[in-house]
């Protein structure tokens, strides 16, 4: 019994001595000796305590002791607690950004109907067609046709053409065709026009593309010119549609003042305009708008867009 008691006493004494020297060495000796003599004790002492918090119904989550948003600037040894955050990305539309394909109230009422490429003999052109509701009118001046190579701004034009008339906004109604022609206007600058039934006379002096023919003056009945010289009557009846009489090589006509007066008063653009410009069928639904230097149609493939004055999409044409 004494032996067992002695053993227990020795063990307790050894434990007490170990604890005493452990505390003494860790506090008094340099860290180098402490680490080499008692590495396990040093590791336990330097190990940071990990704080946890517990949410009911979830696993334990690590909660850092320091502020995770706290940033130390090594160059200035200062602390910045305001993090640099990236902008939050959302799917909300930008109200300040205009939708490039926002639809116009005139959507598909004006369309691109054809594209003719430039050739050795003819310029390029873009043909537009319009189909409007009854009593509807649209001002097309300022509209744009855009493509990969540039844009065309629809200009003004003369509705009932006379050389001294000023161009006005292109206002269309019902249905019709508009030619945007990449060439200089044969009639002069700012002389775009709407076709009328007398303009065939002008083809005697100018070349128009696309070519056109009109009825011009209504030819008189024989009973209406029976008072003229028979040679003059025959000369008149042989005139072609919209032909301006050339009697310079016909001495009988040239010497007949009555016949010459009748010819000059009835077979030219001015006389036709005076007679018929107020008729309901005087104007034709075809516009010639010259946009020289604006060859925006690629000869192979492209996508062309028509936009109204507000920049809203009217038509998209892929070719």
Buried (B, 14 or more C-beta within 10 A) or exposed (E): EEEEEEEEEEEEEEEEEEEEEBEEBBEEBEEEEBBEBBEEBBEEEEEEEEEEEEEEEEEEEEEEEEEEEEEEEEEEEEEEEEEEEEEEEEEEEEEEEEEEEEEBEBBEBBBBBEBBEBEEEBBBBBBBBBEBEEEEEBBBBBBBBBBEEEEBEBBBBBBBBEEEEEBEEBEBBEEBBBBBBBBEBBBEEEBBBBBBBBBBBBBEEEEBBEEBEBBBBEBBEEEEBEEBBEEBBEBBEEBEEBBBBEBEEBEEBEEBEEBBEBBBEBBBBEBBBEBBBEEEEBBBBBBBBBBEEBBBBBEEEBEBBBBBEEEBBBBBBEE
